[in-house]
C-alpha cells in the first residue's frame, strides 16, 4: 500500500516510515500540509495518509479544508495527535469525513496501533460515505485548531 506520512517532527516521520516499510508498504513523507497537498496534486496515488494535527505552514485542519475545496478525495486519512480534548477530536473527525478522515491515533503510539490502523484501512477500501451539508457549512467557519 502507498502511504504518505505528514508530520513536522523528523523523529515521528522516521519512526512511522520504519514501521511501515518493514511491513512492505511504500512510504513517502512530507513536513507539512502544504507539501502534502502539492504531492496529492501531482501524484494522487496514496492509499492512506497519516496526518499530524499541529504543524507549521498548514496544519491538519487546513490540509483537510484544502482537500475539500479542491475536491481531492481519495486516500484515507488518519490523524496523529497529542490532543486530549475529545470534543475537538470528535469535531475534527466529523468535519473530515467528506475527505475520508476515518480515525485518529494519540501520541505517543506503538507499532501495533499503527499496523492495526493500516489493517483497518485495507479492510475499509470501497467506503464512499460523505458527511452532511450541515458539517460542510460548519467547516467553512473554522480555519485552524489552536493548542
N, C-alpha and C positions, 0 to 999 in steps of 0.2 A: 504494500500500500504506500502511496506517496503522501508524506506528511510534512506540513510546514509548522515550524516552531517559531513563535513570535514572542520574544522576551528581551528586555533591555539588559538583563543580567547575563553576562557571559557564562557564569557558572551554571545557571539554570539551563541555558541552551545546550551546553556541553553535556550535562547530566542527562537531559532528555534525549539528545542525539545518540548518546552511548546506549541507553536503554533500548531505544527503538531500532537502531542499526543492528544490534546483537540479535534482534528478533527477525531480521531480514527486511525491514522497511527501508524505503528510500526517503531520506530526511534532508530537508533544506531549512535554513533558518534566516530570520530577519530580526533586526534590533528594535524595530518599532512598527507601528501600524501603517505608517506612510510607505515604508519599504515593502511590507507585506502586500499592501494594496497594489503597488506597482507590479509585484510578481504575479498577482492574480490577473491583472490587466494584460500582462504579457503571455502568461502560460496557461492559466486556468486548468491545471491538471492535478491539483491536490485533492485527495480524498478526505483529509482531516487536517484541521488547524488546531494546535494548542496555542492559546492566546492569553498573554499576560493582561491583567486588568489595568494596571497603572504603569504607563510608560511615557517618556518624553515625546515631543513632536506630535504624536497621535496616540491617545490611549485606546484601550479596548473598546469602549463605547463609541468613540469617534470612528474607529475602524468599522464597527457594525453599522453605524449610520451611513458611512460611505458606501459600504456594500449595498445597503438598502437603496440609497439614492442612485447608484449606478446599476441597480438591478442585477448584481452579481450574486447568484445563488448557485451553489454547487457543493463545495466541501462542507462537511460537518465541522462544527466549531465547539471546542471545549475550553472554557475559561480556566486559567490558573490564577489563583488569588490568595492573598493573606487576609482578605476582607472577612471579618467575623459577623458583620451586620447581616442577618438572614433576610431582612426586608429588602436591602439593596440587592442582594444576590437574587432573590425571587423576582424583583422588578426587572433586573437585567435579563434573566432567563426568559421572562415573558416578552420583553421588548425584542429580544434577539431571535425569537422563534422563527420569524419570517426568513431570516438569513441562515437558518439551520444551526443556531446556537442550541445545543442539546443538553449540556451538562457543565459542571464546574468541578475543580479539584482544589482543595485547600492546601496551601503551602504550609509547612514542608510536606512533600508527598513521597511515597515509596514507589519502587519499580513495579510492585504488584498492582498498585492502584492505577498507574499509567497503563499497564498492559491490560488490566480489566476494562478500562475505558476504550482502548483500541478494539478489543474483542466486541464490546457493545456496538461500536460503530460498524464493524464488519457485519454484525447481525442486523443492524438497523438499515442498511442500504435499501433505498427504494421508498423511504418515508417522505412524502411530499407535503406534510402538514404545514399550514400557514397560520399566522396569528390573525386576530380580528382587526377590523378597521379601527376600533377604539384604541387598541395598542399602538397602531401606527400613528394615530393622532397624538397620543401621549408622547411618543418618541420625538415628534417634531419640536417639543418644548424642552428637551434635555440636550445639553451639549457635552457634559462630561461628569464623571463622578469625582468628587474631591475626598481626599483622605480625612 
